[in-house]
Amino acid sequence: MLIEHAGKRPRIDPSAWVAPDATVCGDVSIGPGSRVLHGARLIGEAGGTIRVGRECIVMENAVIRASRKHPCTIGDHCLIGPNAHVTGAEIEDEVFVATGAAVFHGAALGRGSEIRVHATVHLRTRLDPGAVVPIGWVAVGDPARILSPDRHDEIWEIQRPLDFPDWVYGLDRSTPDLMQHVTRRLSQSLAGHAADLVIDG
């Protein structure tokens, strides 16, 4: 399903294919020979752009999102695995993001890097070309440190100053009732979807 959002329509190269039950919404471009499979969601929020390069594969139920502050670019010959989640990241050519992996706002993945099953690349993290994040592991920082998930204290020591609430929502972590402010702000920005226009069923 192709959806116009905030006056922006998806642009799909004639040689690309989007499954009929996938959703491509807003300022999204999909390059030649790329494939967006069943149940995948590519959502460019108002002011947010998503660019998918040549001969990319976005597998079933993957989610790719962008916002005004955090555009998302996926280079050529990339594979985004089933149930993977990519938000506001810059992914260079020939990157593999495996099943259930998560890549967050402001992350930069170098050419040929691999994010294996259920691995995480935290916000503002930079991976060198060819880097590998093992199954279930966590990459965090710039330059990235790649740590096993049982090393939470070390991960948090690097992650905390990256400041997810401020970087993503513009809110200080110490704000009283932080989640009330986050959800209120998100609710206001997502309200614009009420005016979306389905342009292809």
Accessible surface in RSA format (square Angstrom, percent):
REM  Atomic radii and reference values for relative SASA: ProtOr
REM  Chains: A
REM  Algorithm: Lee & Richards
REM  Probe-radius: 1.40
REM  Slices: 20
REM RES _ NUM      All-atoms   Total-Side   Main-Chain    Non-polar    All polar
REM                ABS   REL    ABS   REL    ABS   REL    ABS   REL    ABS   REL
RES MET A   1    74.12  38.4  67.59  44.7   6.54  15.6  60.07  51.1  14.05  18.6
RES LEU A   2    29.81  16.6  29.81  21.3   0.00   0.0  29.81  20.9   0.00   0.0
RES ILE A   3    22.80  13.0  22.80  17.0   0.00   0.0  22.80  16.4   0.00   0.0
RES GLU A   4    38.77  22.3  37.75  28.6   1.02   2.4   2.20   4.3  36.57  29.9
RES HIS A   5     4.54   2.5   3.22   2.2   1.32   3.4   3.12   3.2   1.43   1.7
RES ALA A   6    65.56  60.3  19.34  29.8  46.22 105.1  40.41  56.9  25.15  66.6
RES GLY A   7    61.46  75.8   0.00   N/A  61.46  75.8  27.36  75.1  34.11  76.4
RES LYS A   8   106.07  51.7 104.80  64.3   1.27   3.0  51.12  46.0  54.95  58.5
RES ARG A   9   119.61  50.2 112.74  57.5   6.86  16.3  40.67  55.6  78.93  47.8
RES PRO A  10    12.41   9.0   0.00   0.0  12.41  45.1   0.00   0.0  12.41  77.2
RES ARG A  11   111.19  46.7 105.26  53.7   5.93  14.1  76.88 105.1  34.31  20.8
RES ILE A  12    47.56  27.1  21.64  16.1  25.92  62.5  22.45  16.2  25.11  68.1
RES ASP A  13    41.71  29.2  32.25  32.1   9.46  22.4   9.65  22.7  32.06  32.0
RES PRO A  14   134.82  98.3  96.57  88.0  38.24 139.0 108.39  89.5  26.42 164.2
RES SER A  15    62.29  52.6  44.55  59.5  17.74  40.9  52.91 112.7   9.38  13.1
RES ALA A  16    14.99  13.8   0.00   0.0  14.99  34.1   0.00   0.0  14.99  39.7
RES TRP A  17   105.88  42.5 103.52  50.1   2.36   5.5  82.73  44.1  23.15  37.6
RES VAL A  18    27.63  18.2  10.14   9.2  17.49  42.1  10.14   8.8  17.49  47.4
RES ALA A  19     0.39   0.4   0.00   0.0   0.39   0.9   0.00   0.0   0.39   1.0
RES PRO A  20    93.62  68.2  77.48  70.6  16.14  58.7  86.60  71.5   7.02  43.6
RES ASP A  21    75.47  52.9  63.26  63.0  12.21  28.9  44.30 104.3  31.18  31.1
RES ALA A  22     0.39   0.4   0.00   0.0   0.39   0.9   0.00   0.0   0.39   1.0
RES THR A  23    20.90  14.9  20.90  21.2   0.00   0.0   8.77  11.8  12.13  18.3
RES VAL A  24     0.00   0.0   0.00   0.0   0.00   0.0   0.00   0.0   0.00   0.0
RES CYS A  25     2.89   2.2   2.89   3.2   0.00   0.0   0.33   0.8   2.56   2.8
RES GLY A  26     0.26   0.3   0.00   N/A   0.26   0.3   0.26   0.7   0.00   0.0
RES ASP A  27    17.02  11.9  16.36  16.3   0.65   1.5   3.30   7.8  13.71  13.7
RES VAL A  28     0.00   0.0   0.00   0.0   0.00   0.0   0.00   0.0   0.00   0.0
RES SER A  29    24.57  20.8  24.55  32.8   0.02   0.0  16.85  35.9   7.73  10.8
RES ILE A  30     3.85   2.2   0.00   0.0   3.85   9.3   0.45   0.3   3.40   9.2
RES GLY A  31    11.97  14.8   0.00   N/A  11.97  14.8  11.64  31.9   0.33   0.7
RES PRO A  32    41.68  30.4  41.50  37.8   0.19   0.7  41.68  34.4   0.00   0.0
RES GLY A  33    19.39  23.9   0.00   N/A  19.39  23.9  12.81  35.2   6.58  14.7
RES SER A  34     1.03   0.9   1.03   1.4   0.00   0.0   1.03   2.2   0.00   0.0
RES ARG A  35    87.12  36.6  87.02  44.4   0.10   0.2  19.52  26.7  67.60  41.0
RES VAL A  36     0.27   0.2   0.27   0.2   0.00   0.0   0.27   0.2   0.00   0.0
RES LEU A  37    35.16  19.6  35.16  25.2   0.00   0.0  35.16  24.7   0.00   0.0
RES HIS A  38    83.25  45.5  81.81  56.9   1.44   3.7  56.75  58.5  26.51  30.8
RES GLY A  39    12.70  15.7   0.00   N/A  12.70  15.7   9.30  25.5   3.39   7.6
RES ALA A  40     0.00   0.0   0.00   0.0   0.00   0.0   0.00   0.0   0.00   0.0
RES ARG A  41    90.46  38.0  90.46  46.1   0.00   0.0  23.54  32.2  66.93  40.6
RES LEU A  42     0.00   0.0   0.00   0.0   0.00   0.0   0.00   0.0   0.00   0.0
RES ILE A  43    20.91  11.9  20.91  15.6   0.00   0.0  20.91  15.1   0.00   0.0
RES GLY A  44     0.96   1.2   0.00   N/A   0.96   1.2   0.00   0.0   0.96   2.2
RES GLU A  45    24.01  13.8  22.84  17.3   1.18   2.8  20.56  39.8   3.46   2.8
RES ALA A  46    38.95  35.8  31.65  48.8   7.30  16.6  32.99  46.5   5.96  15.8
RES GLY A  47    44.37  54.7   0.00   N/A  44.37  54.7  20.80  57.1  23.57  52.8
RES GLY A  48     0.18   0.2   0.00   N/A   0.18   0.2   0.18   0.5   0.00   0.0
RES THR A  49    37.12  26.4  36.88  37.4   0.24   0.6  24.06  32.3  13.06  19.7
RES ILE A  50     0.00   0.0   0.00   0.0   0.00   0.0   0.00   0.0   0.00   0.0
RES ARG A  51    81.91  34.4  81.87  41.7   0.03   0.1  43.42  59.3  38.48  23.3
RES VAL A  52     5.70   3.7   0.14   0.1   5.56  13.4   0.56   0.5   5.14  13.9
RES GLY A  53    16.85  20.8   0.00   N/A  16.85  20.8  16.53  45.4   0.32   0.7
RES ARG A  54   115.32  48.4 114.30  58.3   1.02   2.4  23.74  32.4  91.58  55.5
RES GLU A  55    89.29  51.3  80.57  61.0   8.72  20.8  18.44  35.7  70.85  57.8
RES CYS A  56     0.26   0.2   0.21   0.2   0.05   0.1   0.21   0.5   0.05   0.1
RES ILE A  57    50.83  28.9  50.83  37.9   0.00   0.0  50.83  36.6   0.00   0.0
RES VAL A  58     0.10   0.1   0.10   0.1   0.00   0.0   0.10   0.1   0.00   0.0
RES MET A  59    48.66  25.2  48.66  32.2   0.00   0.0  44.65  38.0   4.01   5.3
RES GLU A  60    61.76  35.5  61.76  46.7   0.00   0.0  28.18  54.5  33.59  27.4
RES ASN A  61    78.57  54.2  70.75  68.4   7.82  18.8  13.28  32.0  65.29  63.1
RES ALA A  62     0.00   0.0   0.00   0.0   0.00   0.0   0.00   0.0   0.00   0.0
RES VAL A  63    41.23  27.1  41.23  37.3   0.00   0.0  41.23  35.8   0.00   0.0
RES ILE A  64     0.01   0.0   0.01   0.0   0.00   0.0   0.01   0.0   0.00   0.0
RES ARG A  65    70.64  29.7  70.64  36.0   0.00   0.0  17.88  24.4  52.76  32.0
RES ALA A  66     1.72   1.6   0.00   0.0   1.72   3.9   1.17   1.6   0.55   1.5
RES SER A  67    38.18  32.3  37.78  50.4   0.41   0.9  34.88  74.3   3.30   4.6
RES ARG A  68   174.03  73.1 154.78  78.9  19.25  45.8  67.73  92.6 106.30  64.4
RES LYS A  69   113.70  55.5  88.33  54.2  25.37  60.4  77.99  70.2  35.70  38.0
RES HIS A  70     7.04   3.8   5.46   3.8   1.58   4.0   3.77   3.9   3.27   3.8
RES PRO A  71    70.53  51.4  64.81  59.1   5.72  20.8  65.01  53.7   5.52  34.3
RES CYS A  72     0.51   0.4   0.00   0.0   0.51   1.2   0.04   0.1   0.47   0.5
RES THR A  73    60.63  43.1  60.17  61.0   0.46   1.1  36.56  49.1  24.07  36.4
RES ILE A  74     2.20   1.3   0.13   0.1   2.07   5.0   0.13   0.1   2.07   5.6
RES GLY A  75    13.01  16.0   0.00   N/A  13.01  16.0  13.01  35.7   0.00   0.0
RES ASP A  76    47.59  33.3  47.59  47.4   0.00   0.0   2.08   4.9  45.51  45.4
RES HIS A  77    87.94  48.1  70.92  49.3  17.02  43.5  43.14  44.5  44.80  52.1
RES CYS A  78     2.06   1.6   0.00   0.0   2.06   4.8   0.64   1.6   1.42   1.5
RES LEU A  79    62.19  34.6  61.55  44.0   0.64   1.6  61.55  43.2   0.64   1.7
RES ILE A  80     0.21   0.1   0.21   0.2   0.00   0.0   0.21   0.2   0.00   0.0
RES GLY A  81     0.73   0.9   0.00   N/A   0.73   0.9   0.73   2.0   0.00   0.0
RES PRO A  82    36.85  26.9  36.85  33.6   0.00   0.0  36.85  30.4   0.00   0.0
RES ASN A  83    89.54  61.7  72.97  70.5  16.57  39.9  21.87  52.6  67.67  65.4
RES ALA A  84     0.96   0.9   0.00   0.0   0.96   2.2   0.00   0.0   0.96   2.5
RES HIS A  85    60.76  33.2  60.76  42.2   0.00   0.0  45.79  47.2  14.97  17.4
RES VAL A  86     0.00   0.0   0.00   0.0   0.00   0.0   0.00   0.0   0.00   0.0
RES THR A  87    11.99   8.5  11.99  12.2   0.00   0.0  11.12  14.9   0.87   1.3
RES GLY A  88     4.23   5.2   0.00   N/A   4.23   5.2   0.00   0.0   4.23   9.5
RES ALA A  89     1.92   1.8   0.00   0.0   1.92   4.4   1.36   1.9   0.56   1.5
RES GLU A  90    96.69  55.5  95.52  72.3   1.17   2.8  23.67  45.8  73.02  59.6
RES ILE A  91     1.70   1.0   0.00   0.0   1.70   4.1   0.00   0.0   1.70   4.6
RES GLU A  92    77.70  44.6  71.96  54.4   5.73  13.6  27.28  52.8  50.41  41.2
RES ASP A  93    40.57  28.4  39.55  39.4   1.02   2.4   3.57   8.4  37.00  36.9
RES GLU A  94    83.82  48.1  69.69  52.7  14.13  33.6  20.87  40.4  62.95  51.4
RES VAL A  95     2.26   1.5   0.00   0.0   2.26   5.5   0.67   0.6   1.59   4.3
RES PHE A  96    78.72  39.4  78.72  48.8   0.01   0.0  78.72  47.7   0.01   0.0
RES VAL A  97     0.00   0.0   0.00   0.0   0.00   0.0   0.00   0.0   0.00   0.0
RES ALA A  98     2.95   2.7   2.63   4.1   0.32   0.7   2.95   4.1   0.00   0.0
RES THR A  99    51.87  36.9  50.55  51.2   1.32   3.1  31.03  41.7  20.84  31.5
RES GLY A 100    20.28  25.0   0.00   N/A  20.28  25.0   5.12  14.0  15.16  33.9
RES ALA A 101     0.74   0.7   0.00   0.0   0.74   1.7   0.00   0.0   0.74   2.0
RES ALA A 102    19.17  17.6  19.13  29.5   0.04   0.1  19.13  26.9   0.04   0.1
RES VAL A 103     0.00   0.0   0.00   0.0   0.00   0.0   0.00   0.0   0.00   0.0
RES PHE A 104    48.09  24.1  48.09  29.8   0.00   0.0  48.09  29.2   0.00   0.0
RES HIS A 105    20.74  11.3  20.74  14.4   0.00   0.0  11.01  11.4   9.73  11.3
RES GLY A 106    31.50  38.8   0.00   N/A  31.50  38.8  15.02  41.2  16.47  36.9
RES ALA A 107     1.22   1.1   0.00   0.0   1.22   2.8   0.00   0.0   1.22   3.2
RES ALA A 108    10.29   9.5  10.12  15.6   0.17   0.4  10.21  14.4   0.08   0.2
RES LEU A 109     0.98   0.5   0.00   0.0   0.98   2.5   0.53   0.4   0.45   1.2
RES GLY A 110     4.93   6.1   0.00   N/A   4.93   6.1   4.24  11.6   0.70   1.6
RES ARG A 111   120.37  50.5 117.03  59.7   3.34   8.0  40.79  55.7  79.58  48.2
RES GLY A 112    29.79  36.7   0.00   N/A  29.79  36.7  17.25  47.3  12.55  28.1
RES SER A 113     0.25   0.2   0.00   0.0   0.25   0.6   0.00   0.0   0.25   0.3
RES GLU A 114    54.74  31.4  54.74  41.4   0.00   0.0   6.33  12.2  48.41  39.5
RES ILE A 115     0.00   0.0   0.00   0.0   0.00   0.0   0.00   0.0   0.00   0.0
RES ARG A 116    92.14  38.7  92.13  47.0   0.01   0.0  16.95  23.2  75.18  45.6
RES VAL A 117    54.46  35.8  54.46  49.3   0.00   0.0  54.46  47.3   0.00   0.0
RES HIS A 118   115.05  62.9 102.33  71.1  12.72  32.5  68.19  70.3  46.87  54.5
RES ALA A 119     0.64   0.6   0.00   0.0   0.64   1.5   0.00   0.0   0.64   1.7
RES THR A 120    28.77  20.5  28.77  29.2   0.00   0.0   6.92   9.3  21.85  33.0
RES VAL A 121     0.00   0.0   0.00   0.0   0.00   0.0   0.00   0.0   0.00   0.0
RES HIS A 122    28.49  15.6  28.49  19.8   0.00   0.0  17.34  17.9  11.15  13.0
RES LEU A 123     0.36   0.2   0.36   0.3   0.00   0.0   0.36   0.3   0.00   0.0
RES ARG A 124    84.58  35.5  75.87  38.7   8.71  20.7  12.30  16.8  72.28  43.8
RES THR A 125     0.72   0.5   0.00   0.0   0.72   1.7   0.38   0.5   0.34   0.5
RES ARG A 126   127.07  53.4 125.47  64.0   1.60   3.8  37.66  51.5  89.41  54.2
RES LEU A 127     4.74   2.6   1.25   0.9   3.49   8.8   1.38   1.0   3.37   9.1
RES ASP A 128    93.99  65.8  89.98  89.6   4.00   9.5  22.04  51.9  71.94  71.7
RES PRO A 129    96.44  70.3  76.70  69.9  19.73  71.7  77.07  63.6  19.37 120.4
RES GLY A 130    46.31  57.1   0.00   N/A  46.31  57.1  26.44  72.6  19.87  44.5
RES ALA A 131    21.22  19.5   9.99  15.4  11.23  25.6  21.17  29.8   0.05   0.1
RES VAL A 132    52.62  34.6  40.91  37.0  11.71  28.2  40.91  35.5  11.71  31.7
RES VAL A 133     0.00   0.0   0.00   0.0   0.00   0.0   0.00   0.0   0.00   0.0
RES PRO A 134    44.00  32.1  43.78  39.9   0.22   0.8  44.00  36.3   0.00   0.0
RES ILE A 135   116.64  66.4 104.63  77.9  12.01  29.0 104.63  75.3  12.01  32.6
RES GLY A 136    22.65  27.9   0.00   N/A  22.65  27.9  16.10  44.2   6.55  14.7
RES TRP A 137    86.39  34.7  86.20  41.7   0.19   0.4  67.05  35.8  19.34  31.4
RES VAL A 138    16.01  10.5  16.01  14.5   0.00   0.0  16.01  13.9   0.00   0.0
RES ALA A 139     0.00   0.0   0.00   0.0   0.00   0.0   0.00   0.0   0.00   0.0
RES VAL A 140     0.06   0.0   0.00   0.0   0.06   0.1   0.00   0.0   0.06   0.2
RES GLY A 141     4.87   6.0   0.00   N/A   4.87   6.0   4.87  13.4   0.00   0.0
RES ASP A 142    91.40  64.0  57.25  57.0  34.15  80.7  14.43  34.0  76.97  76.8
RES PRO A 143   107.82  78.6 101.36  92.4   6.46  23.5 101.70  84.0   6.12  38.1
RES ALA A 144    27.59  25.4   3.57   5.5  24.02  54.6   3.57   5.0  24.02  63.6
RES ARG A 145   111.24  46.7 106.91  54.5   4.33  10.3  50.59  69.1  60.65  36.8
RES ILE A 146    56.62  32.2  36.48  27.2  20.14  48.5  36.48  26.3  20.14  54.7
RES LEU A 147     4.98   2.8   4.98   3.6   0.00   0.0   4.98   3.5   0.00   0.0
RES SER A 148    17.81  15.1  17.81  23.8   0.00   0.0  11.74  25.0   6.07   8.5
RES PRO A 149    77.09  56.2  62.32  56.8  14.77  53.7  63.27  52.2  13.82  85.9
RES ASP A 150   122.63  85.9  84.46  84.1  38.17  90.3  50.82 119.6  71.81  71.6
RES ARG A 151    88.43  37.1  82.15  41.9   6.28  14.9  30.84  42.1  57.59  34.9
RES HIS A 152   114.43  62.5 112.66  78.3   1.76   4.5  80.63  83.1  33.79  39.3
RES ASP A 153   119.91  84.0 111.03 110.5   8.88  21.0  38.99  91.8  80.93  80.7
RES GLU A 154    59.79  34.3  58.43  44.2   1.36   3.2  30.90  59.8  28.90  23.6
RES ILE A 155     9.53   5.4   9.53   7.1   0.00   0.0   9.53   6.9   0.00   0.0
RES TRP A 156    78.39  31.5  78.18  37.8   0.21   0.5  66.96  35.7  11.43  18.5
RES GLU A 157   133.01  76.4 116.28  88.0  16.73  39.8  43.78  84.7  89.23  72.9
RES ILE A 158    35.08  20.0  29.77  22.2   5.32  12.8  33.92  24.4   1.16   3.1
RES GLN A 159    29.75  16.6  29.67  21.7   0.08   0.2   0.73   1.5  29.03  22.0
RES ARG A 160   128.35  53.9 125.45  64.0   2.90   6.9  32.13  43.9  96.22  58.3
RES PRO A 161    98.41  71.7  69.33  63.2  29.09 105.7  80.12  66.1  18.29 113.7
RES LEU A 162    25.41  14.2  25.37  18.2   0.03   0.1  25.41  17.8   0.00   0.0
RES ASP A 163    37.62  26.4  37.62  37.4   0.00   0.0  11.96  28.2  25.66  25.6
RES PHE A 164    56.91  28.5  56.71  35.1   0.20   0.5  56.71  34.4   0.20   0.6
RES PRO A 165     9.62   7.0   9.21   8.4   0.41   1.5   9.62   7.9   0.00   0.0
RES ASP A 166    65.63  46.0  65.32  65.0   0.31   0.7   4.27  10.0  61.36  61.2
RES TRP A 167    71.92  28.9  71.34  34.5   0.58   1.4  71.80  38.3   0.12   0.2
RES VAL A 168    25.83  17.0   8.28   7.5  17.55  42.3   8.28   7.2  17.55  47.6
RES TYR A 169    49.27  23.0  41.45  23.6   7.82  20.3  20.48  15.4  28.79  35.5
RES GLY A 170    44.73  55.2   0.00   N/A  44.73  55.2  20.46  56.1  24.28  54.4
RES LEU A 171    17.12   9.5  15.78  11.3   1.34   3.4  17.12  12.0   0.00   0.0
RES ASP A 172    85.93  60.2  77.87  77.5   8.07  19.1  31.33  73.7  54.60  54.5
RES ARG A 173    73.25  30.8  61.38  31.3  11.87  28.3  35.45  48.4  37.80  22.9
RES SER A 174    94.75  80.1  66.81  89.2  27.94  64.4  55.61 118.4  39.14  54.8
RES THR A 175    32.49  23.1  22.35  22.7  10.15  24.2  19.25  25.9  13.24  20.0
RES PRO A 176   105.39  76.8  94.02  85.7  11.37  41.3 104.61  86.4   0.78   4.8
RES ASP A 177    91.21  63.9  70.45  70.1  20.76  49.1  13.63  32.1  77.58  77.4
RES LEU A 178    36.79  20.5  32.49  23.2   4.30  10.8  32.49  22.8   4.30  11.6
RES MET A 179   124.59  64.5 121.97  80.7   2.62   6.2 101.46  86.3  23.13  30.6
RES GLN A 180    94.54  52.9  90.07  65.8   4.47  10.7  32.07  68.3  62.47  47.4
RES HIS A 181    72.18  39.4  68.97  47.9   3.21   8.2  39.11  40.3  33.06  38.5
RES VAL A 182     8.00   5.3   8.00   7.2   0.00   0.0   8.00   6.9   0.00   0.0
RES THR A 183    73.23  52.1  69.36  70.3   3.86   9.2  55.64  74.7  17.59  26.6
RES ARG A 184   129.00  54.2 123.49  62.9   5.51  13.1  56.17  76.8  72.83  44.1
RES ARG A 185   110.19  46.3 107.30  54.7   2.88   6.9  40.72  55.7  69.47  42.1
RES LEU A 186    64.11  35.7  63.68  45.6   0.43   1.1  64.11  45.0   0.00   0.0
RES SER A 187    71.62  60.5  60.88  81.2  10.75  24.8  30.11  64.1  41.51  58.2
RES GLN A 188   128.77  72.0 108.97  79.6  19.80  47.1  45.69  97.3  83.08  63.0
RES SER A 189    71.19  60.2  48.86  65.2  22.32  51.4  52.41 111.6  18.78  26.3
RES LEU A 190    70.43  39.2  64.38  46.1   6.05  15.2  64.70  45.4   5.74  15.4
RES ALA A 191    65.41  60.1  46.65  72.0  18.76  42.7  59.35  83.6   6.05  16.0
RES GLY A 192    39.98  49.3   0.00   N/A  39.98  49.3  33.62  92.3   6.35  14.2
RES HIS A 193    50.77  27.8  41.08  28.6   9.70  24.8  35.37  36.4  15.41  17.9
RES ALA A 194   103.33  95.0  57.32  88.5  46.01 104.7  70.85  99.8  32.49  86.1
RES ALA A 195    92.27  84.8  59.93  92.5  32.33  73.6  70.60  99.4  21.67  57.4
RES ASP A 196    41.12  28.8  16.15  16.1  24.97  59.0  11.24  26.5  29.88  29.8
RES LEU A 197    91.60  51.0  90.56  64.8   1.04   2.6  91.48  64.2   0.12   0.3
RES VAL A 198    81.66  53.7  61.21  55.4  20.45  49.3  61.21  53.2  20.45  55.5
RES ILE A 199    52.64  30.0  15.71  11.7  36.94  89.0  23.18  16.7  29.46  80.0
RES ASP A 200    80.35  56.3  74.13  73.8   6.22  14.7  16.51  38.9  63.84  63.7
RES GLY A 201    78.22  96.5   0.00   N/A  78.22  96.5  45.36 124.5  32.87  73.6
END  Absolute sums over single chains surface
CHAIN  1 A     9588.7       7970.9       1617.8       5413.7       4175.0
END  Absolute sums over all chains
TOTAL          9588.7       7970.9       1617.8       5413.7       4175.0
